[in-house]
Amino acid sequence: MTKKLYLVLGNGFSIDLLSHIGKKDIIDVVNLFRYGADVTWPCNDMAGFLSYRHCPNLWNLGARPNMSPEEAMDLVERVITCANVFALRKKKCATRTRK
């Protein structure tokens, strides 16, 4: 019997780790969208990962590089809540008809 172990580390762990290694000013895990305009798009290395062109769904939800940390956290929490509700919904089973 194979057992699987999952280790879930929250944002508090990330904040502590970045503080410990001295990268807290470079990587903002409190406001995940802060440097979104500076992050390069992997396909062409152009800045602007958080843009309507590359992330239209996040942009439509209101994600902007100039968001306050409170606004960013509120948006992240709303997205996570929606994902959890979607994952926990009752799924309808498709019935197959044999011919």
RAJOVEN-V775966 format. One line per field, one symbol per residue. ss: DSSP state (H for helix, E for strand, - for the rest). psi: psi as a letter, one per 30 degrees, with the letter a starting at -180 (. if undefined). A space follows every 10 residues. Layout:
ss->???
psi->???
//
This chain:
ss->---------- HHHHHHHHHH H--------- ---------E ------E--- -----HHHHH H-------HH HHHHHHHHHH HHHHHHHH-- ---------
psi->kkkkkkjjka feeeeeeeee gggefejjfe jffegeffkk keeggklhei leeeieeeef fgkkfgklee eeeeeeeeee eeeeeefflk kkkkkkkk.
//
